[in-house]
Amino acid sequence: MDFNREDEALAAAEQALDDSSDDTSSDSDGESDDDEEVVPMDNGGPPHPGPLSLAQIESFDHYIERHGLRDNAENDDAHIGEFNGMNREEAVERFREHEAHLQAELRKDVEADEKEGETSTTTPRLQQDYERDDAVIVVLLRNNSRRVTMAKPLMSLCDTVKCAVLRKDRYRVAEMSDVDEQADEDSAEDDVIEDQMTSSSIPIQRDDREHKMSDDECEYKCEESDHEEEEGMYDKSETDNSITNKGFLHIMDFELTDFHPDAVMEFVDAVLSLFDLYNTTNTTLDTTDNLNHPIDEDEEGLLNHVTNLVHTNKLSKDNIVECLRIAHFVQCTSLINGLSMIIESSIDASNCLSIFSLADELDISSLYEASVNHVMKRLDSLLGDSDNNDSEDEMVAIWKSLPAELRNRLETIRNIMRSSIIGKGSKVSGVFFTSGSEFLGIFEESIRDQRERLSEAKERREEVIRERGKEWEIMRQRRGRWFDNSAEGKHEFVHGADVKYALEKIEQQQKRLKTLETFYEEQKVLFRNAGGTFTL
């Protein structure tokens, strides 16, 4: 090792430290004024930067490199280099302006964030129209009457209503905030707009902030008339004035004209009753920020409340199914669950087909599962396969009224339950499926599992044959002439009784698997309208 060279390096390092300490001491002796002009460097580079309140965003060298300017290391003006007519000195000035602009923007953002943080805790959020206690929604009925109700209950419990209010642009809801202000100035124009509101098939928003209305006048119940065109028409001017002149905020018209008017009225009453129930039981029902409906964790309490509505005739038995359809349309999960449980408890042999069709239409899995068991019991008599000839004409008519795809699905489920392919002892037995795609998925998984088991059995059999072949060779070499060395003896030793038994079982499994695959292909054709693609 060269110690002399190492000593020279240490000496050079100490000398460099001494020089740096001398420079700092000389700088401290002669301090310059703050207003003294800073002289640029000899090579035309930027002046020594002063103290910055914020970190430097970009270095000058990186700025030069990014803009394609060459370095002036030799301090030669002829080799300064240009970029779009800009020399190095101009680049220095441009860099200063660029850096100052970035620092100013950054400082502005920081100040804005600090100001927002200070005011957010003291300034309340502006209240939206739908969050106001006086906001109302007008429900349009089939008989040209309408029901005015508070907006919060419907928005809290019905997802479809909530989306329609919050996404007015997507649902093509027109803004009508100036209708009332222009009514006194131009009544004729207001009549035209009002006629458009009542005849339009899309929800219309109205903003009536300057009026007040009593609580008793907030709820309207319009009875259906036998002559809808003559007696069922509502007085447009009177009804509109009852809303606008009393100060309630009419935020939207919501159409439920596809359903029976009596069922719509009872449905709205049921929603209001559930809303009061959740509020009185201290259930979290946030209608101010997120408008999230509560989670129905207490199924028994929900069932008792809906059952009480039925027993008190607030929800008539004739309108339960129609109310369930309305709840499904507006996505009122609470009423869907409650009404489904009531219908499940009333399933019998006489109504199972109708309820099964309803559950399939609305895609209610719990109701589907509860009704399909009763349908399977009645299917034998309906198809004439039972000794008990108790198939009524009404049930036969209901069966024929079902869609062909649904009838085929029921017959397939019945045949599957009877089949030995998916019977007792099979992994698929006892499994419930609600659709053709779900059944095919379960069936495919069963076939794949049996394929794997068959492949493992074949591999194990081949492994036993190889091991016994090696054992035969060892035995043949060690034993004398008395040992049977013939091909028949080898085959008898290698392919013994256990190997033959395993081969028989493997062949049986191959036939069974082939039958399953054929049956699976037939079911794919039968369930081709159920959706989904399956490959084996």
Secondary structure, 3 states (H helix, E strand, C coil): CCHHHHHHHHHHHHHHHHHHHHHHHHHHHCCCCCCCCCCCCCCCCCCCCCCCCCCCCCCHHHHHHHCCCCCCCCCCHHHCCCECCECHHHHHHHHHHHHHHHHHHHHHHHHHHHHHHHHHCCCCCCCCHHHCCCEEEEEECCCCCEEEEEHHHHHHHCHHHHHHHHCCCCCCCEEECCHHHHHCCCHHHHHHHHHHHHHCCCCEEECCCCCCCCCCCCCCCCCCCCCCCCCCCCCHHHHHHHHHCCCCEEEEEEECCCCCHHHHHHHHHHHHHHHHHHHHCCCCCCCCCCCCCCCCCCHHHHHHHHHHHHHCCCCCHHHHHHHHHHHHHHCCHHHHHHHHHHHHHCCCCCCHHHHHHHHHHHCCHHHHHHHHHHHHHHHHHHCCCCCCCCCCHHHHHHHHHCCHHHHHHHHHHHHHHHCCCCCCCCCCCCCCCCCHHHHHHHHHHHHHHHHHHHHHHHHHHHHHHHHHHHHHHHHHHHCCCCCCCCHHHHHHHHCCHHHHHHHHHHHHHHHHHHHHHHHHHHHHHHCHHHCCCCCC
